[in-house]
Amino acid sequence: MMNGKVACLSLILVSAGPAMANDSAYVDVSRDKCKIIVEEPGMYALMTCPGHGDYPVHFKEYDARQSFSFGHINKRYLNDAFESFFPFNHAGTMVEWRVAEGGTPVATILRWFIENPDPKTGESVPALEGQVLVVSKVAQKDDGKGCVAGYVDALANPDPNAVARKVADEVAPTFRCGVDQATFHGKRGDKAAEPNNELPD
């Protein structure tokens, strides 16, 4: 009888334990590794970049502002979506993919550098540069929608990567593109510029 109680207690303790965290995989999306689809230097660029497995990366640049989307993006989102920041900006080159048990990537984390302008001159200055970790939902074949699911100010939080991974694991997988609003998580400082999210209706 006692053994049965111990076994039952063990099952309760196991089920009450923390959920398994997703794994991380890192992929370099330096522009020289990307394939150019269309490019007008200094104006517009559309590229495909290395992804995770058969999940591609899509890159856009327009008027010195950059946008990334990930996974099996449908044609409508591929053509019309553009998610960036209002000031001039550029993204980093290392994508952190959050991969669920079974090997399916569910979210990505990528650092953006925001070229905030000096309010007196209107010119971008290094002292005002912001850094934001952008968490994106990865598009799956059965849905085709991938989009930004959250933001973390990389300068205002002591461990922004941990915050971003939490958003990637807990918010991004069930985030509804075009319905839910992507917000900042953790502290937000004055260098984390306002995002610009353009998604199809």
Summary of the structure (lengths in Angstrom):
residues: 201
radius of gyration: 19.4
end to end distance: 61.1
largest distance: 79.4
contacts: 612
relative contact order: 0.16
helix: 20%
strand: 41%
